[in-house]
Structure formats: structure tokens, C-alpha cells
Amino acid sequence: MREMQDVPQLFDLVKDPAVFPYVREKAETLDQYYFLTKQSIEAEQNGEIISRTILSDNHQPIGIISLFDIQANAGFLSTWIGAKYFGKGYNQLAKTSFFQELFFTTSIDKVFMKIRQTNIRSQKANTKLPYVENAMALYPHIYTAINMDRTKENSYDLFFITKDSYFRHTTSSQEIIS
């Protein structure tokens, strides 16, 4: 869960130039980040979002994963991890844990991901998730909507994960391990 006590550590990570351009909740000051975090906690209490703090192996806050714009049992994923934790497998672990919660304890059955075409790190991370599908042809109205204000820095690719595809992947992964 998101907690106010994590704000100072998360703010130090989010303001990094390798992270800041890609986050949804942009704060220029620590006070602004406290305010945005409080808003997120309240929005979750109102059922508007689902948001979690990503923790490191030693339980330190290192990023945020959230589901926004929830409608009709679907929403948009937003994830960021502090730069010093890049390449350590936290993104995939966070998504696995988050999708387990979303798909098996809530009514969410579809998660959309819009990824900036200029965000090479997120594009690469996305290819490591075998249950992710390209959504641009299947959901052209959503693809068009997220690219309404299209610029070089603001062009998105669209992907999605369904509860069924995630479940099939986790089931086949467990069979391989058994």
C-alpha cells in the first residue's frame, strides 16, 4: 500500500532525470509529492485507482505501480522505479505481484499499458513479459485517444494484458516448474 512515510525516499528517486520525464505524477517539490501521494491514497479509498509502493529486497521504497482510469473492469498501468534499481529485476517482480493482486482479488480483467515510443527502457522491459499483447490494432479507438496530442516526445504504443492471458501464462509456468 502507499504510505506517507515513504514520500521522502520516493521523491529522491522520482526527481532523477532518468525517471522524472516518464512518471505520471510529476512533483517539483517534496511538498507537492506529499500532496500527490495523499491524493492517490484518497483516490484508492474511493475506488478510483489501485496503487502500490514497490519495495526493494530490504523493504525500502523504490518505485510505484498503479492502475489508473479504471472503467468497465479495465485500467491503465503506470510503473516507475528509481534509476539506481534499474536492471535488477524489480520491474518484472512488481508487475507479477501487482497482476496477481489485480486479477485474483479484484474485478479487473484487462490492463492497458501505454508506453512512450521514446522510452526505450520501458519498451525493452515490456518485451520480457510473455503475457503482454499488442493492442494497437484491436483497440484503435484507445490507440487514437492516447495519441491525440501526438508529438515526437509524446507518441505512445499500446499494449494490454487480460486476466485470461496472465492466468494461462502463470499456469503454464507452474507446470514447467512441477
Disulfide bonds with the S-S distance in Angstrom:
none
